[in-house]
Amino acid sequence: MKQLLRISICMVMVVAMLLGLCVSAFAADKDTVKEYGLYTCFGDSIPAIYHEEGYNIHGFEEIPGTYPSIIKNLCCTKMDDYAYAGFTTDQIRHMIDPSYEMSAYSIWTDPKVWNASTLCTKHDEVVESLKNSNLITINIGSNDVFSLPMIMAAYADYSMYDATGCETLDELLSGLRTAGTISAYLTEFIKCVEQRYVVFYQNMEFILSYINEVNTKDADIVLIGMYNPFDSMYISPELKIELGDIGYAIVDKMNVFFRDLAWKYDCIYVDVVGTETYYETLGLTLSDSDTLSMLADYVHPTKDGHQFIADRILAALPSRPDYKITLDGISAADTIYLDGTAYPAVVNNGVVSVNTSETDFHTATVYDKYGIKHVWKLSFEDGAYTAKNVSIIEAPITYACTAVKVITKATASTTNSILKKLLK
């Protein structure tokens, strides 16, 4: 019985190490978040798979309801999607640098679709996207240090179990459990994790250095941390052994790593611990039938989980800046017309000003209290507006006639006062 329990716990640890992605957030909306042009998304199955009925797309396409789609629709005009189920940092680096030699195990999902040759065909497209992108998110790493080491360890020369015929993780783990070699496998797995951790770090450094070198738009780069998909899981209803502690030990270590990278390469780190997954909503345990075969699907975010990640990202992004347009020499005005659109004006000591988040206005028009039209030519450079007064157009004749009618009915003292104001 003790031996069985020991094997079960080892199995739990291996599975818990399979995936560990999570983040945290506060909601923003289109009125407060900075506006972007091109958004480039890199990642694995977290951004690539939206596990709702009817969605069978595995990547390189926008999927409505996923967090990249939410972000794109809220604050970006276009998205280039380079997220694919099973991707590691090897694939992303190889698309950027075709001379990079990937691990022999790194193409473990759809090897016929994405191998070294096919990834090379994306090189020019990816580089062009990185050059012109205004916002870049990277959500990668789980397969690097969890899923891939599981595959690597299965083929190590350590044991009595032949994993050659295994085509799925379900077959692999079931076979190891049956053969009684799970302890030896776990030892090898830990060695493989350490190997891949080094490769992961090197790849991430290369990717971030490259982006900073080629990007011409001063892009905001967002590194998305990991969440714990086993936060509410336990081995069985009888044992009530929580898996959260095992998962968080791995997640915490990886999130420290992401924070370090964000600081080193001037990126924005987003914590997503607390993301809702299908395991949580379905109340699954590792003793449930077919749980292992469902693992690849149910560690992913639910619809609410994707919204949660999107909210966290949006909250971490800069707010829209307010640019002030100031116009001198106007003693009073209620409204400024920017390219013909009316905005409330603020007047202070002969200066009229208005705040705006737009950067492409060309003219500013103000009617002073005497009905005289003033026009300025606007230009936006180095993060600020400058205004040049290009014309002062006298008030219409109808306005002057109205003024004269008022004067003829006024007393002499009132007439002198009004004339002084008009001639001032």
C-alpha angles and dihedrals in degrees: 000000000000090000090052092049091049091052091047092052091048089052089051091052093050093048091044088056092052096085133005117169129145147143144180138224163163122227122258128180138209092267093061109028121086115263118241135190112206119021118196118198124197124181153100130264096314094075093024102055126058103185099211126120112280097024113112098148112124101192153308090070132086111254115199112238097028117116094250090055091048092052093045093051093045103048112357134074098209139012131207107200119206099162120121135172110260096018120147129186086271092071094046092048092047091054088054096040114024090188090067112106113223125213114271087239098047095091098063097134120062095344091177090056101041116029131134092281098048094044089056089063088066094055101096092041094050094046091050090050092050092050094054103031121120095189127029126183124190119194106170140121110080094094091042097060104020117024098033095049088052089059093043093050092051091063097044118118098246113100159037095259121092109211095178095106096048114114099171137040088241091061092044097052094041090052094049091050092049093047092050093232098118094114093054089045092052091052091052091044092058090052090052091049090056091049093049093045089064092047091047092052092048092048093049092050091051093047095049093043090051093049092050090049100049104030112104099183102066087244124201106241116204123198110198116210130216132273129204110249090189096055094122100026129111134183096250140333089258099050097038091198108162118224095199095092092053092048095046093052088062096037093050092051093050094046091054086054092052091048090053092051092048091053094045096048100033095250133145114251117210121197113211102174106145099044111155115241134186091254089063096046095044095044094227126176130197089251092061116110113265092004093135093050089050092049095093091056106035100051087070125096122272121228089273089046091057091049089049092054092045091051091051092051094046092049090053094050120092119268120244109278121237114227117200121222111199126191119191128213100035112121096189138006135148098198141035119202112213109193087336097310117118120236128177110260129221116211123198125164095336095317122113116202141176132185121224138166091212120099103190105071115130106184138032121198128190131179110208124214091274093055094253113147118227121190128195129189110227129208129179117212135151093005098306142084124241122195127206119192105231103169146009112202117198119238118269119270091245089063092052092049091052089052092052092051089055092049094052091057095046130091119259094257092049090048092055091048094052093046091053090053093048092049095043 
